[in-house]
Amino acid sequence: MKRWLLLLSIVASTIHLYGQEPAFMRYEQAVNARRDASTFRVAFYNVENLFDLRDDSLTRDEAFTPDGENRYTFDRYKKKSNGLARTMVALGGWQPAELIGLSEVENRWVIEGLTKHSPLKNAGYEIVHEESPDSRGIDVACIYRPDRFDLILYKYYRIRFPFDTARTTRDMLYVKGILPNSDTLHVFFNHWPSRYGGQFASEPGRHFAAETLRQKVDSLNARFVDPKIVVCGDFNDEPDDLSMTDYLRTKPYSPLLGKNDLVNLMFPVKYQFGTHNFAGEWGVLDQMIVSEPLLSSSLTSTLPTSVGIFDAPWLLTKNAAGTLVPFRTFQGPAYKGGYSDHLPIFLDIYLRME
């Protein structure tokens, strides 16, 4: 009963707040938004298997080598890297996005391929990256513009499952920095355990990741007055799944929020579009979540409708049923030449410049 009441309240609030208009931005709004010094854009992109060509004996990456199942040649790697970079250039609109989280990157080398040897090289991005213990060798990282985000510190949090000590997953990345208006922004980038083996069987891993993240958010709330927090990533769950609503304790936007609340801005998206498509059905695995002070502050703030999905035409293709889906690099071992099975997401934050 509780779950149905939550779903009904989400649908009702979406209709009440937004009517029939989309409650989020899309490709055209992203590229045409006249962003200036008073707008700060945070983005997240699961780039799906951005590997180098070498076989790392400690991880399961052998399919992404020239002799592996995917015949992953330098030309295929370079086409993917350049395509992702061009997407990130466009994602910024009138200027490069200030802060971009990345998941499914193998190592620092492939990130440097994006920031130093691609169409993204003129943006001046710097990198935050550390190796995680994930069995496939994929990591969470971020790139940022030091002219717009003064990085104070970063920290990786390891997810250790007490119920399965042999299991490994991606680390959670936390960054803290100073914005151009001298305010402080806290950001958590995530890539939670997948649904491999079934949604129900894999749930405990995501529940534990959610509890870990909530503890980190609560510690910021206890230490700072009204911290401005962004939580984003590929959560491998929907906005209304238990990991998000009960363990991370996120809420849909409403005028009645507490200072320590986390507001999931992607709730309305679930009923209109998605970031990932499985078997022809769109889902919202990639999400932007903010602390309540980001919605109520006069110095640094955002709006419930300032979140977006970057559904650029070149990132989509039609499947056998004629449905538009993300354009992937590989479909199984078959090379398709696309980008990722996820679409990028972004959030605009507005700064009062003093």
Secondary structure, 3 states (H helix, E strand, C coil): CHHHHHHHHHHHHHHHHHCCCCCCECHHHHHHCCCCCCEEEEEEEEEEEECCCCCCCCCCCCCCCCCCCCCCCHHHHHHHHHHHHHHHHHHCCCCCCCEEEEEEECCHHHHHHHHHCCCCHHHCCEEEECCCCCCCCCEEEEEECCCCCEEEEEEEECCCCCCCCCCCCCCEEEEEEECCCCCEEEEEEEECCCCCCCHHHHHHHHHHHHHHHHHHHHHHHHHCCCCEEEEEEECCCCCCCHHHHHHCCEECCCCCCCCCCEEECCCHHHHCCCCEEECCEEECCEEEEEECHHHHCCCEECCCCCEEECCCHHHEEECCCCCEEECCCEECCEECCCCCCECCEEEEEEECCC
